[in-house]
Amino acid sequence: MPVDAFIHLDRLRCIRFPSNGHSEPYAWILLLWVDDTTIMSGELVGSTALGNVQGARAVIKAGIKAGEEAAMPTAQRTFARRFADNLERREIAVVVALFEEAETPGDAVRAGYNAFRLEVPDAVVAFALTHGLQPPATDEEVEEVAAAVRPKIVSAGRGALSAFEKFQVAIGTLNLDAEIGFETWSGDIKDGNKAFTLHFEKTFVLPFVNTPVTIIYEIDGRLELRDPPGPDPCQAQVDRVTRARDALNGLLTQIKDLQAELKQADPQLKPALIAEIRRIRDEELTPAAAAVEAAQHALTLCRADQSVLAGGVVVADPNLVP
């Protein structure tokens, strides 16, 4: 029978971080899978990831210190894939790149994240074709994939910088977000539920004092398998709520990014940025919020009619009902 496979990323643990440092970790996450269908189609690997609003730079916990832990952002806690019945091969994997937020402009972060979503599956396929259709497993193999995609991600991010921002980077007045690590976990559905830990470690040499500093994080995750539930009679209303919330969150992110740009903008550019922020608030934000309210009301009515309790898990596969 079909199987629903859920990858849960439950919490981030800060193992080591400088006591005088400012920590704002965030993750890029990609779900991958291999089954008979992907192999026969020629794609070899299927993939899915969150959109820019929820996936590009969602800080897990600002100011987290060594010895502390924090739950992953809601949208990044659970990713899922439904595997069809009668498949000989059913494997799933999660790829996570961890960063420390600094001053990289929002456009550059989103460009890098888009490159991550596009380039990682291609790099995994290239690796699999030379390794018996097996995913990267050892640290060395994971780094081989990371090394293939890292220059493309960096290039995409830097390509989104303005000429002035590139100048700021060159003279050291714009501090770009730092990559902490690139880790992956994979499992075979036939092996059942499993817990796993992703380990991220990076050593930096502090400028001027030439002192090495090591940062260590870990993410606790698990694979959970479930029998598929019946169809959700309110799925259309659920989808409407999701679309409305995504649209509203996108506008809020636009405002946040514009406000960040405003702080660093040249005086002659500030009036245009202020005008755009006001326009979004006056013309788009209120209708978007009303659309969320209307969609949520429709869902509430549907749930009442069906006497079905809604779950709270966010999944990356819209075909699944958690």
Phi and psi restraints in degrees (value plus and minus 20) as a CYANA .aco file:
   2 PRO   PHI     -80.8   -40.8
   2 PRO   PSI     136.3   176.3
   3 VAL   PHI    -152.9  -112.9
   3 VAL   PSI     114.1   154.1
   4 ASP   PHI    -114.9   -74.9
   4 ASP   PSI     101.0   141.0
   5 ALA   PHI    -126.8   -86.8
   5 ALA   PSI     103.0   143.0
   6 PHE   PHI    -133.0   -93.0
   6 PHE   PSI     106.6   146.6
   7 ILE   PHI    -118.3   -78.3
   7 ILE   PSI      95.3   135.3
   8 HIS   PHI    -123.2   -83.2
   8 HIS   PSI     107.4   147.4
   9 LEU   PHI    -128.3   -88.3
   9 LEU   PSI      79.5   119.5
  10 ASP   PHI    -101.0   -61.0
  10 ASP   PSI     -67.7   -27.7
  11 ARG   PHI    -174.5  -134.5
  11 ARG   PSI     133.4   173.4
  12 LEU   PHI    -123.0   -83.0
  12 LEU   PSI     114.5   154.5
  13 ARG   PHI    -136.8   -96.8
  13 ARG   PSI     110.1   150.1
  14 CYS   PHI    -112.1   -72.1
  14 CYS   PSI      91.2   131.2
  15 ILE   PHI    -108.4   -68.4
  15 ILE   PSI     -63.5   -23.5
  16 ARG   PHI    -166.5  -126.5
  16 ARG   PSI     113.0   153.0
  17 PHE   PHI    -178.4  -138.4
  17 PHE   PSI     120.8   160.8
  18 PRO   PHI     -76.5   -36.5
  18 PRO   PSI     116.5   156.5
  19 SER   PHI     -82.8   -42.8
  19 SER   PSI     -46.7    -6.7
  20 ASN   PHI    -119.8   -79.8
  20 ASN   PSI     -10.7    29.3
  21 GLY   PHI    -107.6   -67.6
  21 GLY   PSI     148.1   188.1
  22 HIS   PHI    -138.1   -98.1
  22 HIS   PSI      86.9   126.9
  23 SER   PHI    -119.6   -79.6
  23 SER   PSI     109.0   149.0
  24 GLU   PHI    -162.9  -122.9
  24 GLU   PSI      52.6    92.6
  25 PRO   PHI     -95.3   -55.3
  25 PRO   PSI     124.6   164.6
  26 TYR   PHI    -163.3  -123.3
  26 TYR   PSI     139.0   179.0
  27 ALA   PHI    -145.5  -105.5
  27 ALA   PSI     124.9   164.9
  28 TRP   PHI    -123.9   -83.9
  28 TRP   PSI     111.1   151.1
  29 ILE   PHI    -150.0  -110.0
  29 ILE   PSI     115.6   155.6
  30 LEU   PHI    -153.7  -113.7
  30 LEU   PSI     109.4   149.4
  31 LEU   PHI    -116.2   -76.2
  31 LEU   PSI     111.6   151.6
  32 LEU   PHI    -144.3  -104.3
  32 LEU   PSI     131.9   171.9
  33 TRP   PHI    -170.5  -130.5
  33 TRP   PSI     135.0   175.0
  34 VAL   PHI    -153.0  -113.0
  34 VAL   PSI     109.1   149.1
  35 ASP   PHI    -168.8  -128.8
  35 ASP   PSI    -197.0  -157.0
  36 ASP   PHI     -77.3   -37.3
  36 ASP   PSI     -55.9   -15.9
  37 THR   PHI     -86.9   -46.9
  37 THR   PSI     -65.7   -25.7
  38 THR   PHI     -86.9   -46.9
  38 THR   PSI     -56.4   -16.4
  39 ILE   PHI     -89.0   -49.0
  39 ILE   PSI     -64.1   -24.1
  40 MET   PHI     -88.8   -48.8
  40 MET   PSI     -48.3    -8.3
  41 SER   PHI     -95.2   -55.2
  41 SER   PSI     -35.7     4.3
  42 GLY   PHI      72.8   112.8
  42 GLY   PSI     -32.6     7.4
  43 GLU   PHI     -94.0   -54.0
  43 GLU   PSI     -47.8    -7.8
  44 LEU   PHI      50.7    90.7
  44 LEU   PSI     -67.8   -27.8
  45 VAL   PHI    -147.5  -107.5
  45 VAL   PSI     112.0   152.0
  46 GLY   PHI    -117.1   -77.1
  46 GLY   PSI     135.1   175.1
  47 SER   PHI    -170.5  -130.5
  47 SER   PSI     135.1   175.1
  48 THR   PHI    -173.9  -133.9
  48 THR   PSI     132.3   172.3
  49 ALA   PHI    -173.4  -133.4
  49 ALA   PSI     142.9   182.9
  50 LEU   PHI     -90.4   -50.4
  50 LEU   PSI     139.4   179.4
  51 GLY   PHI     -93.0   -53.0
  51 GLY   PSI     158.0   198.0
  52 ASN   PHI     -79.4   -39.4
  52 ASN   PSI     -59.2   -19.2
  53 VAL   PHI     -80.0   -40.0
  53 VAL   PSI     -66.1   -26.1
  54 GLN   PHI    -116.2   -76.2
  54 GLN   PSI     -38.8     1.2
  55 GLY   PHI    -129.5   -89.5
  55 GLY   PSI     -39.0     1.0
  56 ALA   PHI     -97.6   -57.6
  56 ALA   PSI     -68.4   -28.4
  57 ARG   PHI    -172.0  -132.0
  57 ARG   PSI      52.7    92.7
  58 ALA   PHI    -119.2   -79.2
  58 ALA   PSI      79.7   119.7
  59 VAL   PHI     -82.4   -42.4
  59 VAL   PSI     110.8   150.8
  60 ILE   PHI     -93.7   -53.7
  60 ILE   PSI     -68.8   -28.8
  61 LYS   PHI    -180.9  -140.9
  61 LYS   PSI      98.5   138.5
  62 ALA   PHI     -93.5   -53.5
  62 ALA   PSI     112.6   152.6
  63 GLY   PHI      59.0    99.0
  63 GLY   PSI      -2.6    37.4
  64 ILE   PHI     -82.7   -42.7
  64 ILE   PSI     121.0   161.0
  65 LYS   PHI    -136.8   -96.8
  65 LYS   PSI     142.5   182.5
  66 ALA   PHI     -75.8   -35.8
  66 ALA   PSI     113.2   153.2
  67 GLY   PHI      73.4   113.4
  67 GLY   PSI     -29.3    10.7
  68 GLU   PHI    -118.6   -78.6
  68 GLU   PSI     142.2   182.2
  69 GLU   PHI    -157.0  -117.0
  69 GLU   PSI     141.6   181.6
  70 ALA   PHI    -168.9  -128.9
  70 ALA   PSI     125.1   165.1
  71 ALA   PHI     -87.0   -47.0
  71 ALA   PSI     125.4   165.4
  72 MET   PHI     -86.1   -46.1
  72 MET   PSI     133.6   173.6
  73 PRO   PHI     -73.5   -33.5
  73 PRO   PSI     124.9   164.9
  74 THR   PHI     -70.2   -30.2
  74 THR   PSI     -67.4   -27.4
  75 ALA   PHI     -88.5   -48.5
  75 ALA   PSI     -39.1     0.9
  76 GLN   PHI    -121.9   -81.9
  76 GLN   PSI     -12.1    27.9
  77 ARG   PHI    -103.4   -63.4
  77 ARG   PSI     -50.4   -10.4
  78 THR   PHI    -159.0  -119.0
  78 THR   PSI     108.6   148.6
  79 PHE   PHI    -147.0  -107.0
  79 PHE   PSI     128.0   168.0
  80 ALA   PHI    -165.3  -125.3
  80 ALA   PSI     135.6   175.6
  81 ARG   PHI    -165.3  -125.3
  81 ARG   PSI     113.9   153.9
  82 ARG   PHI    -115.3   -75.3
  82 ARG   PSI     104.7   144.7
  83 PHE   PHI    -120.0   -80.0
  83 PHE   PSI     112.9   152.9
  84 ALA   PHI     -90.1   -50.1
  84 ALA   PSI     148.0   188.0
  85 ASP   PHI     -96.8   -56.8
  85 ASP   PSI     140.7   180.7
  86 ASN   PHI      40.4    80.4
  86 ASN   PSI      16.9    56.9
  87 LEU   PHI    -123.3   -83.3
  87 LEU   PSI     115.3   155.3
  88 GLU   PHI     -95.7   -55.7
  88 GLU   PSI     -52.3   -12.3
  89 ARG   PHI    -141.3  -101.3
  89 ARG   PSI     105.2   145.2
  90 ARG   PHI    -165.0  -125.0
  90 ARG   PSI      74.9   114.9
  91 GLU   PHI    -144.3  -104.3
  91 GLU   PSI     128.1   168.1
  92 ILE   PHI    -156.1  -116.1
  92 ILE   PSI     130.5   170.5
  93 ALA   PHI    -168.6  -128.6
  93 ALA   PSI     135.9   175.9
  94 VAL   PHI    -148.3  -108.3
  94 VAL   PSI     116.2   156.2
  95 VAL   PHI    -135.9   -95.9
  95 VAL   PSI     109.2   149.2
  96 VAL   PHI    -149.7  -109.7
  96 VAL   PSI     106.7   146.7
  97 ALA   PHI    -129.9   -89.9
  97 ALA   PSI     109.1   149.1
  98 LEU   PHI    -131.2   -91.2
  98 LEU   PSI     117.9   157.9
  99 PHE   PHI    -152.6  -112.6
  99 PHE   PSI     139.5   179.5
 100 GLU   PHI    -125.9   -85.9
 100 GLU   PSI     104.0   144.0
 101 GLU   PHI     -90.0   -50.0
 101 GLU   PSI     117.3   157.3
 102 ALA   PHI    -152.4  -112.4
 102 ALA   PSI    -126.7   -86.7
 103 GLU   PHI    -147.3  -107.3
 103 GLU   PSI      -5.2    34.8
 104 THR   PHI     -80.1   -40.1
 104 THR   PSI     107.0   147.0
 105 PRO   PHI     -78.9   -38.9
 105 PRO   PSI     131.8   171.8
 106 GLY   PHI     -77.7   -37.7
 106 GLY   PSI     -60.4   -20.4
 107 ASP   PHI     -80.6   -40.6
 107 ASP   PSI     -58.5   -18.5
 108 ALA   PHI     -90.5   -50.5
 108 ALA   PSI     -59.1   -19.1
 109 VAL   PHI     -82.5   -42.5
 109 VAL   PSI     -65.3   -25.3
 110 ARG   PHI     -85.8   -45.8
 110 ARG   PSI     -56.9   -16.9
 111 ALA   PHI     -85.1   -45.1
 111 ALA   PSI     -61.6   -21.6
 112 GLY   PHI     -84.5   -44.5
 112 GLY   PSI     -60.9   -20.9
 113 TYR   PHI     -84.5   -44.5
 113 TYR   PSI     -61.3   -21.3
 114 ASN   PHI     -81.4   -41.4
 114 ASN   PSI     -60.1   -20.1
 115 ALA   PHI     -84.6   -44.6
 115 ALA   PSI     -59.9   -19.9
 116 PHE   PHI     -78.0   -38.0
 116 PHE   PSI     -66.7   -26.7
 117 ARG   PHI     -84.2   -44.2
 117 ARG   PSI     -53.5   -13.5
 118 LEU   PHI    -106.8   -66.8
 118 LEU   PSI     -60.5   -20.5
 119 GLU   PHI    -103.4   -63.4
 119 GLU   PSI     -53.1   -13.1
 120 VAL   PHI     -81.2   -41.2
 120 VAL   PSI     -68.0   -28.0
 121 PRO   PHI     -78.0   -38.0
 121 PRO   PSI     -60.6   -20.6
 122 ASP   PHI     -83.2   -43.2
 122 ASP   PSI     -60.5   -20.5
 123 ALA   PHI     -88.2   -48.2
 123 ALA   PSI     -56.9   -16.9
 124 VAL   PHI     -86.5   -46.5
 124 VAL   PSI     -60.4   -20.4
 125 VAL   PHI     -82.4   -42.4
 125 VAL   PSI     -65.0   -25.0
 126 ALA   PHI     -80.6   -40.6
 126 ALA   PSI     -59.6   -19.6
 127 PHE   PHI     -85.6   -45.6
 127 PHE   PSI     -66.5   -26.5
 128 ALA   PHI     -81.7   -41.7
 128 ALA   PSI     -57.1   -17.1
 129 LEU   PHI     -83.6   -43.6
 129 LEU   PSI     -42.7    -2.7
 130 THR   PHI    -125.7   -85.7
 130 THR   PSI     -16.2    23.8
 131 HIS   PHI    -154.3  -114.3
 131 HIS   PSI      20.3    60.3
 132 GLY   PHI      44.0    84.0
 132 GLY   PSI      14.2    54.2
 133 LEU   PHI      39.7    79.7
 133 LEU   PSI       8.5    48.5
 134 GLN   PHI    -122.6   -82.6
 134 GLN   PSI     122.5   162.5
 135 PRO   PHI     -93.7   -53.7
 135 PRO   PSI     140.7   180.7
 136 PRO   PHI     -81.8   -41.8
 136 PRO   PSI     114.0   154.0
 137 ALA   PHI    -141.8  -101.8
 137 ALA   PSI     -67.0   -27.0
 138 THR   PHI    -100.7   -60.7
 138 THR   PSI     145.2   185.2
 139 ASP   PHI     -78.4   -38.4
 139 ASP   PSI     -58.7   -18.7
 140 GLU   PHI     -85.8   -45.8
 140 GLU   PSI     -59.5   -19.5
 141 GLU   PHI     -90.1   -50.1
 141 GLU   PSI     -58.8   -18.8
 142 VAL   PHI     -82.0   -42.0
 142 VAL   PSI     -63.2   -23.2
 143 GLU   PHI     -86.5   -46.5
 143 GLU   PSI     -50.1   -10.1
 144 GLU   PHI     -82.4   -42.4
 144 GLU   PSI     -63.2   -23.2
 145 VAL   PHI     -87.9   -47.9
 145 VAL   PSI     -64.5   -24.5
 146 ALA   PHI     -80.5   -40.5
 146 ALA   PSI     -61.2   -21.2
 147 ALA   PHI     -84.7   -44.7
 147 ALA   PSI     -48.5    -8.5
 148 ALA   PHI     -93.9   -53.9
 148 ALA   PSI     -54.4   -14.4
 149 VAL   PHI    -115.9   -75.9
 149 VAL   PSI     -43.6    -3.6
 150 ARG   PHI     -76.7   -36.7
 150 ARG   PSI     -67.9   -27.9
 151 PRO   PHI     -80.5   -40.5
 151 PRO   PSI     -53.8   -13.8
 152 LYS   PHI     -91.9   -51.9
 152 LYS   PSI     -56.6   -16.6
 153 ILE   PHI     -87.8   -47.8
 153 ILE   PSI     -65.8   -25.8
 154 VAL   PHI     -81.3   -41.3
 154 VAL   PSI     -62.6   -22.6
 155 SER   PHI     -83.1   -43.1
 155 SER   PSI     -61.2   -21.2
 156 ALA   PHI     -84.4   -44.4
 156 ALA   PSI     -62.7   -22.7
 157 GLY   PHI     -84.7   -44.7
 157 GLY   PSI     -65.9   -25.9
 158 ARG   PHI     -88.4   -48.4
 158 ARG   PSI     -50.7   -10.7
 159 GLY   PHI     -86.7   -46.7
 159 GLY   PSI     -41.9    -1.9
 160 ALA   PHI    -107.8   -67.8
 160 ALA   PSI     -26.0    14.0
 161 LEU   PHI     -96.9   -56.9
 161 LEU   PSI     125.5   165.5
 162 SER   PHI     -94.1   -54.1
 162 SER   PSI     147.0   187.0
 163 ALA   PHI     -79.6   -39.6
 163 ALA   PSI     -60.0   -20.0
 164 PHE   PHI     -88.2   -48.2
 164 PHE   PSI     -59.1   -19.1
 165 GLU   PHI     -85.2   -45.2
 165 GLU   PSI     -57.9   -17.9
 166 LYS   PHI     -84.4   -44.4
 166 LYS   PSI     -57.3   -17.3
 167 PHE   PHI     -84.1   -44.1
 167 PHE   PSI     -61.9   -21.9
 168 GLN   PHI     -82.1   -42.1
 168 GLN   PSI     -59.9   -19.9
 169 VAL   PHI     -83.2   -43.2
 169 VAL   PSI     -63.3   -23.3
 170 ALA   PHI     -82.4   -42.4
 170 ALA   PSI     -56.4   -16.4
 171 ILE   PHI    -115.2   -75.2
 171 ILE   PSI     -18.7    21.3
 172 GLY   PHI      64.7   104.7
 172 GLY   PSI      -2.8    37.2
 173 THR   PHI    -119.3   -79.3
 173 THR   PSI     -25.9    14.1
 174 LEU   PHI    -141.9  -101.9
 174 LEU   PSI      91.6   131.6
 175 ASN   PHI    -113.0   -73.0
 175 ASN   PSI      91.4   131.4
 176 LEU   PHI     -97.5   -57.5
 176 LEU   PSI     133.5   173.5
 177 ASP   PHI     -76.9   -36.9
 177 ASP   PSI     126.2   166.2
 178 ALA   PHI    -128.8   -88.8
 178 ALA   PSI     115.1   155.1
 179 GLU   PHI     -95.8   -55.8
 179 GLU   PSI     109.9   149.9
 180 ILE   PHI    -114.6   -74.6
 180 ILE   PSI     -59.1   -19.1
 181 GLY   PHI    -199.5  -159.5
 181 GLY   PSI     150.7   190.7
 182 PHE   PHI    -157.2  -117.2
 182 PHE   PSI      92.3   132.3
 183 GLU   PHI    -151.9  -111.9
 183 GLU   PSI     138.1   178.1
 184 THR   PHI    -164.3  -124.3
 184 THR   PSI     132.8   172.8
 185 TRP   PHI    -155.5  -115.5
 185 TRP   PSI     122.0   162.0
 186 SER   PHI    -157.9  -117.9
 186 SER   PSI     132.1   172.1
 187 GLY   PHI    -171.5  -131.5
 187 GLY   PSI     138.6   178.6
 188 ASP   PHI    -119.9   -79.9
 188 ASP   PSI     112.9   152.9
 189 ILE   PHI     -77.5   -37.5
 189 ILE   PSI     -53.2   -13.2
 190 LYS   PHI     -86.8   -46.8
 190 LYS   PSI     -36.3     3.7
 191 ASP   PHI    -103.9   -63.9
 191 ASP   PSI     -26.2    13.8
 192 GLY   PHI      61.2   101.2
 192 GLY   PSI    -188.8  -148.8
 193 ASN   PHI     -83.8   -43.8
 193 ASN   PSI     123.0   163.0
 194 LYS   PHI    -169.4  -129.4
 194 LYS   PSI     128.6   168.6
 195 ALA   PHI    -124.0   -84.0
 195 ALA   PSI     130.3   170.3
 196 PHE   PHI    -170.5  -130.5
 196 PHE   PSI     144.3   184.3
 197 THR   PHI    -152.4  -112.4
 197 THR   PSI     110.2   150.2
 198 LEU   PHI    -117.8   -77.8
 198 LEU   PSI     108.3   148.3
 199 HIS   PHI    -130.3   -90.3
 199 HIS   PSI     107.7   147.7
 200 PHE   PHI    -142.6  -102.6
 200 PHE   PSI     105.3   145.3
 201 GLU   PHI    -161.7  -121.7
 201 GLU   PSI     113.1   153.1
 202 LYS   PHI    -164.5  -124.5
 202 LYS   PSI     114.8   154.8
 203 THR   PHI    -130.9   -90.9
 203 THR   PSI     104.3   144.3
 204 PHE   PHI    -130.7   -90.7
 204 PHE   PSI     132.0   172.0
 205 VAL   PHI    -124.7   -84.7
 205 VAL   PSI      95.2   135.2
 206 LEU   PHI     -85.4   -45.4
 206 LEU   PSI     117.1   157.1
 207 PRO   PHI     -85.6   -45.6
 207 PRO   PSI     133.3   173.3
 208 PHE   PHI      54.3    94.3
 208 PHE   PSI     -61.7   -21.7
 209 VAL   PHI    -119.2   -79.2
 209 VAL   PSI     -30.6     9.4
 210 ASN   PHI      36.1    76.1
 210 ASN   PSI      19.1    59.1
 211 THR   PHI    -127.7   -87.7
 211 THR   PSI     104.0   144.0
 212 PRO   PHI     -94.6   -54.6
 212 PRO   PSI     118.4   158.4
 213 VAL   PHI    -149.4  -109.4
 213 VAL   PSI     110.5   150.5
 214 THR   PHI    -127.0   -87.0
 214 THR   PSI     109.9   149.9
 215 ILE   PHI    -130.8   -90.8
 215 ILE   PSI     111.9   151.9
 216 ILE   PHI    -152.0  -112.0
 216 ILE   PSI     107.0   147.0
 217 TYR   PHI    -146.0  -106.0
 217 TYR   PSI     137.6   177.6
 218 GLU   PHI    -157.1  -117.1
 218 GLU   PSI     124.3   164.3
 219 ILE   PHI    -137.5   -97.5
 219 ILE   PSI     103.7   143.7
 220 ASP   PHI    -107.8   -67.8
 220 ASP   PSI     108.1   148.1
 221 GLY   PHI    -155.6  -115.6
 221 GLY   PSI     153.6   193.6
 222 ARG   PHI    -179.5  -139.5
 222 ARG   PSI     130.2   170.2
 223 LEU   PHI    -120.4   -80.4
 223 LEU   PSI     107.0   147.0
 224 GLU   PHI    -143.2  -103.2
 224 GLU   PSI     111.9   151.9
 225 LEU   PHI    -129.7   -89.7
 225 LEU   PSI     117.7   157.7
 226 ARG   PHI    -158.5  -118.5
 226 ARG   PSI     132.3   172.3
 227 ASP   PHI     -92.3   -52.3
 227 ASP   PSI     119.1   159.1
 228 PRO   PHI     -81.9   -41.9
 228 PRO   PSI     117.4   157.4
 229 PRO   PHI     -98.5   -58.5
 229 PRO   PSI     153.4   193.4
 230 GLY   PHI     -90.6   -50.6
 230 GLY   PSI     148.5   188.5
 231 PRO   PHI     -83.7   -43.7
 231 PRO   PSI     124.0   164.0
 232 ASP   PHI    -102.4   -62.4
 232 ASP   PSI      98.2   138.2
 233 PRO   PHI     -86.9   -46.9
 233 PRO   PSI     -34.0     6.0
 234 CYS   PHI    -128.5   -88.5
 234 CYS   PSI       1.9    41.9
 235 GLN   PHI     -81.3   -41.3
 235 GLN   PSI     -57.3   -17.3
 236 ALA   PHI     -82.0   -42.0
 236 ALA   PSI     -60.0   -20.0
 237 GLN   PHI     -90.1   -50.1
 237 GLN   PSI     -57.2   -17.2
 238 VAL   PHI     -80.8   -40.8
 238 VAL   PSI     -65.7   -25.7
 239 ASP   PHI     -82.6   -42.6
 239 ASP   PSI     -57.8   -17.8
 240 ARG   PHI     -84.9   -44.9
 240 ARG   PSI     -62.0   -22.0
 241 VAL   PHI     -81.7   -41.7
 241 VAL   PSI     -64.1   -24.1
 242 THR   PHI     -80.8   -40.8
 242 THR   PSI     -66.4   -26.4
 243 ARG   PHI     -82.5   -42.5
 243 ARG   PSI     -62.2   -22.2
 244 ALA   PHI     -85.9   -45.9
 244 ALA   PSI     -62.6   -22.6
 245 ARG   PHI     -85.9   -45.9
 245 ARG   PSI     -60.6   -20.6
 246 ASP   PHI     -81.0   -41.0
 246 ASP   PSI     -61.3   -21.3
 247 ALA   PHI     -84.5   -44.5
 247 ALA   PSI     -63.7   -23.7
 248 LEU   PHI     -84.9   -44.9
 248 LEU   PSI     -64.9   -24.9
 249 ASN   PHI     -83.1   -43.1
 249 ASN   PSI     -54.3   -14.3
 250 GLY   PHI     -83.1   -43.1
 250 GLY   PSI     -61.0   -21.0
 251 LEU   PHI     -86.2   -46.2
 251 LEU   PSI     -62.0   -22.0
 252 LEU   PHI     -83.3   -43.3
 252 LEU   PSI     -57.4   -17.4
 253 THR   PHI     -87.6   -47.6
 253 THR   PSI     -59.6   -19.6
 254 GLN   PHI     -78.0   -38.0
 254 GLN   PSI     -65.7   -25.7
 255 ILE   PHI     -82.6   -42.6
 255 ILE   PSI     -64.4   -24.4
 256 LYS   PHI     -80.5   -40.5
 256 LYS   PSI     -64.0   -24.0
 257 ASP   PHI     -86.1   -46.1
 257 ASP   PSI     -61.0   -21.0
 258 LEU   PHI     -84.3   -44.3
 258 LEU   PSI     -58.7   -18.7
 259 GLN   PHI     -85.4   -45.4
 259 GLN   PSI     -56.9   -16.9
 260 ALA   PHI     -86.3   -46.3
 260 ALA   PSI     -61.0   -21.0
 261 GLU   PHI     -85.9   -45.9
 261 GLU   PSI     -55.3   -15.3
 262 LEU   PHI     -80.1   -40.1
 262 LEU   PSI     -57.5   -17.5
 263 LYS   PHI     -84.4   -44.4
 263 LYS   PSI     -49.1    -9.1
 264 GLN   PHI    -126.9   -86.9
 264 GLN   PSI     -22.6    17.4
 265 ALA   PHI     -94.4   -54.4
 265 ALA   PSI     132.7   172.7
 266 ASP   PHI     -85.0   -45.0
 266 ASP   PSI     130.4   170.4
 267 PRO   PHI     -73.2   -33.2
 267 PRO   PSI     -56.8   -16.8
 268 GLN   PHI     -91.4   -51.4
 268 GLN   PSI     -38.0     2.0
 269 LEU   PHI    -112.9   -72.9
 269 LEU   PSI     -35.6     4.4
 270 LYS   PHI     -84.5   -44.5
 270 LYS   PSI     -61.0   -21.0
 271 PRO   PHI     -78.3   -38.3
 271 PRO   PSI     -59.2   -19.2
 272 ALA   PHI     -87.8   -47.8
 272 ALA   PSI     -59.2   -19.2
 273 LEU   PHI     -85.7   -45.7
 273 LEU   PSI     -62.6   -22.6
 274 ILE   PHI     -82.5   -42.5
 274 ILE   PSI     -62.4   -22.4
 275 ALA   PHI     -82.8   -42.8
 275 ALA   PSI     -59.1   -19.1
 276 GLU   PHI     -88.8   -48.8
 276 GLU   PSI     -59.4   -19.4
 277 ILE   PHI     -80.7   -40.7
 277 ILE   PSI     -65.4   -25.4
 278 ARG   PHI     -83.9   -43.9
 278 ARG   PSI     -60.7   -20.7
 279 ARG   PHI     -81.7   -41.7
 279 ARG   PSI     -65.5   -25.5
 280 ILE   PHI     -81.8   -41.8
 280 ILE   PSI     -63.3   -23.3
 281 ARG   PHI     -85.0   -45.0
 281 ARG   PSI     -63.5   -23.5
 282 ASP   PHI     -97.2   -57.2
 282 ASP   PSI     -58.2   -18.2
 283 GLU   PHI    -121.6   -81.6
 283 GLU   PSI     -46.5    -6.5
 284 GLU   PHI    -138.3   -98.3
 284 GLU   PSI     -53.2   -13.2
 285 LEU   PHI     -87.5   -47.5
 285 LEU   PSI     -66.2   -26.2
 286 THR   PHI     -83.2   -43.2
 286 THR   PSI     -67.5   -27.5
 287 PRO   PHI     -80.7   -40.7
 287 PRO   PSI     -55.9   -15.9
 288 ALA   PHI     -86.8   -46.8
 288 ALA   PSI     -61.3   -21.3
 289 ALA   PHI     -85.2   -45.2
 289 ALA   PSI     -59.0   -19.0
 290 ALA   PHI     -84.7   -44.7
 290 ALA   PSI     -56.2   -16.2
 291 ALA   PHI     -86.0   -46.0
 291 ALA   PSI     -57.9   -17.9
 292 VAL   PHI     -83.5   -43.5
 292 VAL   PSI     -65.5   -25.5
 293 GLU   PHI     -82.0   -42.0
 293 GLU   PSI     -62.9   -22.9
 294 ALA   PHI     -86.3   -46.3
 294 ALA   PSI     -61.5   -21.5
 295 ALA   PHI     -85.3   -45.3
 295 ALA   PSI     -61.9   -21.9
 296 GLN   PHI     -85.0   -45.0
 296 GLN   PSI     -58.1   -18.1
 297 HIS   PHI     -83.5   -43.5
 297 HIS   PSI     -62.1   -22.1
 298 ALA   PHI     -83.4   -43.4
 298 ALA   PSI     -58.4   -18.4
 299 LEU   PHI     -87.1   -47.1
 299 LEU   PSI     -61.4   -21.4
 300 THR   PHI     -80.1   -40.1
 300 THR   PSI     -63.2   -23.2
 301 LEU   PHI     -83.3   -43.3
 301 LEU   PSI     -60.5   -20.5
 302 CYS   PHI     -85.0   -45.0
 302 CYS   PSI     -63.5   -23.5
 303 ARG   PHI     -82.4   -42.4
 303 ARG   PSI     -59.7   -19.7
 304 ALA   PHI     -83.8   -43.8
 304 ALA   PSI     -62.2   -22.2
 305 ASP   PHI     -84.4   -44.4
 305 ASP   PSI     -58.0   -18.0
 306 GLN   PHI    -111.0   -71.0
 306 GLN   PSI     -31.7     8.3
 307 SER   PHI      34.9    74.9
 307 SER   PSI      25.1    65.1
 308 VAL   PHI    -136.3   -96.3
 308 VAL   PSI     111.0   151.0
 309 LEU   PHI    -103.3   -63.3
 309 LEU   PSI     112.4   152.4
 310 ALA   PHI    -100.0   -60.0
 310 ALA   PSI     119.9   159.9
 311 GLY   PHI    -104.8   -64.8
 311 GLY   PSI     146.5   186.5
 312 GLY   PHI    -132.2   -92.2
 312 GLY   PSI     -13.6    26.4
 313 VAL   PHI    -103.8   -63.8
 313 VAL   PSI     116.6   156.6
 314 VAL   PHI    -117.6   -77.6
 314 VAL   PSI     106.5   146.5
 315 VAL   PHI    -139.5   -99.5
 315 VAL   PSI     135.1   175.1
 316 ALA   PHI    -104.2   -64.2
 316 ALA   PSI     -33.8     6.2
 317 ASP   PHI    -125.9   -85.9
 317 ASP   PSI      89.5   129.5
 318 PRO   PHI     -86.1   -46.1
 318 PRO   PSI     -31.3     8.7
 319 ASN   PHI    -101.1   -61.1
 319 ASN   PSI     -28.6    11.4
 320 LEU   PHI    -119.5   -79.5
 320 LEU   PSI     123.1   163.1
 321 VAL   PHI    -133.6   -93.6
 321 VAL   PSI      87.8   127.8
